């Protein structure tokens, strides 16, 4: 079992930046692939970014590639999502997720075992 707590969301103007953090507790953090997903009102949860448990391999959704960066600090049991050049369409609740069993990092929400409660990101014009 692992518990995930996101922070860092808020209101930002288009073109601005935010950094989300996800603090993990419980089982050994370094054993998990970590991902970020988001869900806008009336829409399905969608993949944003993920990072592997060991070698730092990352994957991004096309919509955020070049603007968002995922990273992790295993010593602090924390994964980050640096979001730059934010757009109104980035407005959503952002969720952190952990995948224990995956061989490689996944982009489907069903592959993840544990989820945080989410943090709201609102981008204004």
N, C-alpha and C positions, 0 to 999 in steps of 0.2 A: 504494500500500500504506500502511496505517496500523496502528499497534499501539496496543492499548487495555489499560490496566491499572486494574482496580477496587480500591478500598480503602474502609475504613470500616465493614465489616460487623462483626457480633458478636452477643453475647447481651444482650437487654434485656427488661425486664419489660413486660407489657401496659400500655399507656398512655404508655410512654416514647417517646423520640425517638432517631433515628440520622441521620447524614448520610453518604451514600455519595458517593465521588468517583471519577471516571474520567479518568485522564490519557492524552492521546493524543500520539503521536509519529509522524513520517513525513510524509505529505503534508499540505497545508494544512488545518488543522482547521476553519477557518471555511467551507470548501466542503462540509461534511458536515451533513446532518440527523443528530441524535443521539437515541438512544432507550434506554430501560431496559426490560428484560424480567425475568421471574422464572420459576423452575421449582421446584415442590415435588416431593418424592419421589412417583413413580408418576403424575405429572401432566405434561401438555404444557407447553411454554414459553408463557407468556402475556405480552401487552403490559401495561406499567405506565404509561409516560409517554414523550413525545417532544417535542423542541424543534427548530424550524426552524433552517436554517443562517444566516439573515440577519436576519429581522425579529422573532425571539423568540417567534413563534407556538407555542403549546403545545397538547398533547392529553393527556388522562388516561383511564385505565380508570375505569369507574364505581365500581369497588370501592375506589379510592384517592382519588377526587375530593374535595377539601376537606381531605385529610389529608397528601397528598404534594405537593411542589413541585419541579419540574425547572427548572434554570437552567444557564447556561453562561457561561464567561469565556474569550472567544476569545484574549485576551492571554496567558492561562495554559494554553491548550489543554486545558481541563478542563470537564467537565460534572458537575453535582451532582444528587443526589436527596435532598432534605430529607424525612424521613419522621417525621411526628408522629402521636400517638394510635395507636400501633402495636397491632395485634391479633394473636392467636395465628395467625390465618389468613394473616398476612403472612409467616410463616416460609417461607423458600425460599432458593435460590441466586439472587442478583441479577446480571444480566448487562448490561453496557453494549454498545451496538452503534452502528455508523456506516453511514449511507446516502449514497452519493456521487451516484447517478444520479437519485434521486427528484425529481419536480417539486414535490411537496408531502410533508409528513411522513407516514409510513406507520405502521400499527399491526400489520402482519403481519411476522413474523420473516423470512419469505422475501425481503422487500424490502431487507433490510439486508445489506451487503457484508462487514463486518468485525465481529468479536466479541472481547470480553475473555474472560478465563478464569473470571470469576465470583467473587463474594464471598458468604459465607454470612451470612444474617440469621436469627436465632432469637429468637422472642418467647415468653417464658414467662408462665405465668399468675400 
